[in-house]
Amino acid sequence: MASKILNAAMFGLTPENMSSHEHLPSKLDSSLLNTSTVIALCVFFALLCACIIIGHLLEENRWANESITALLLGLCSGVVVLLIRKGESSHLMKFSEDLFFLYLLPPIIFNAGFQVKKKRFFKNFTTILLFGIFGTVISFCIISLGVFWTFKKIGVRSLNIKDHLAIGAIMSATDSVCTLQVLSQDETPFLYSIVFGEGVVNDATSIVLFNSVQTLDFDNIDGFTALKLIGTFLYLFFTSTALGLAAGLLSAFIIKTLYFGRHSTDREFALMILMAYLPYLLAELLNLSGILTVFFCGIVMSHYTWHNVTESSRITTKHAFATISFIAETFIFLYVGMDALDIDKWRESKASAGTSAAVSSTLFALVLVGRAAFIFPLANILNCFQKIESSKIQFKQQFIMWWAGLMRGAVTIALSYNQFASSVKKSPESALMITSTIIVVLFSTIVCGSVTKPLIEAVLLRHRKPMVSDLDDNVSLEELRVLLLESGDPNNSNNNQPARRASSLRLLISHPTTTVHYFWRKFDDKFMRPVFGGRGFVPFVPSSPTGAADDSSSA
């Protein structure tokens, strides 16, 4: 029975409703498997295969991509299930927060950190943090205020301040998968890095904001409530990041010191997977942000741990993480599509079509305004500090960044369930918020996602000369200047006076990113890599890493 409950819980079944799904012949009653769970798994695995095949066939299509294909297949499957059950709800389609947050989301976020091109990511780290944190907070404030002012006029009156702030955090979580599937990391490296990095940090920031709202006592609101919210946010953000960095370094130290590859590559591969997943669980156990933890753990493990394993394990882990992430991502879109047609929550909302459309339209309009309120102003503020014209974010790029953040996905739905599912039966307006969130997700993903590819091709003129800021990295004059730190200022080389060493503080102020990267590389080579391993610091023994350079994973 315990096995049945565990399997059923993964697909939204409970012990109370399991009996309605079990009509087994008497000769199969002794089976340890739940028939409903087996059916659900068969359906989802078949749909996953169909998504992969259709996605391959539509690879060159301008209007479709794998995420939209999976979502539409999920919707079609939901329709079929409803017809078979004659309009009754099927818990085959019920969204499970545990399934999403514990099993599907971690491999996606970890692989994002593991596969990221770290040099490009950290070169734009300041810009990514500015958009991902400060921009998300601006969007959160605008959406929360907009909901507070407009919902009462629509007729939604039972929501309190906590609900309004929670909606702001829920609707601030973006899903840039559709855009990233179109953008090329090689053709538009700057834009891809910004959209990708901002998307990950945005999801983490939205969840941290959501969790911060849940911890506040809104019955006793005073002047320190905003400060408490900021303090809780900063605490969750930095402690989650620190936990991810520590977990990544620990895995590197253990694998480098014990060197499992001498006896078994299976052990080091298994340990690497387990230590990639463990930090996420620890973060959730400590009520921290698992997304931030597992993302930075992935970055550290790709920089140190991955170079400490054998060549065969490197190839295996790289492809294994990417494959698991791809399957989980496809599964999520299928899951969301099928859950959208869970008829119970539509009945419980008891809202007219006009009210539902008004609420959904208001939410999406606030998403548009909230996104524009920080993308364009922050981009132009950054441009004011850029001395070189080619380093500025052009308006076309700003538009693509704005468009990339309009789509909403499974994180939005999961947070919406977390906030409103418990009170659905008590308040029809809670069910209305869930159904409105689903409408926003479906509309933004299908409509906006289908337009993304032709829009980007039209705006960026993909087949013409690429933008200056998106050209491949070259050594700039600023980088050369930093590299000459120890040899002095080259401008004085023709004078009789000895070369004067440039001021580190002056270079840090004038060229912060390049200077920090230069000093980090020195610190990393001298102190970190001898302890935690990495390319060039693992002793050569039979079946050991060769230390060959790998540009795709270089820091």
Secondary structure, 3 states (H helix, E strand, C coil): CHHHHHHHHCCCCCHHHHHHHCCCCHHHCCCCCCHHHHHHHHHHHHHHHHHHHHHHHCCCCCCCCHHHHHHHHHHHHHHHHHHHCCCCCCHHHCCCHHHHHHHHHHHHHHHHHHHCCHHHHHHCHHHHHHHHHHHHHHHHHHHHHHHHHHHHHHCCCCCCHHHHHHHHHHHHCCCCHHHHHHCCCCCCHHHHHHHHHHHHHHHHHHHHHHHHHHHCCCCCCCCCHHHHHHHHHHHHHHHHHHHHHHHHHHHHHHHHHHCHHHCCHHHHHHHHHHHHHHHHHHHHHCCCCHHHHHHHHHHHHHHCHHHHCCHHHHHHHHHHHHHHHHHHHHHHHHHHHHHCCCHHHHHHHCCCHHHHHHHHHHHHHHHHHHHHHHHHHHHHHHHHCCCCHHHCCCHHHHHHHHHHCCCCCHHHHHHHHHHHHHHCCCCHHHHHHHHHHHHHHHHHHHHHHHHHHHHHHHHHCCCCCCCHHHCCCCCCHHHHHHHCCCCCCHHHCCCCCCCCCCCHHHHHHHCHHHHHHHHHHHHHHHHHHHHHCCCCCCCCCCCCCCCCCCHHHCC
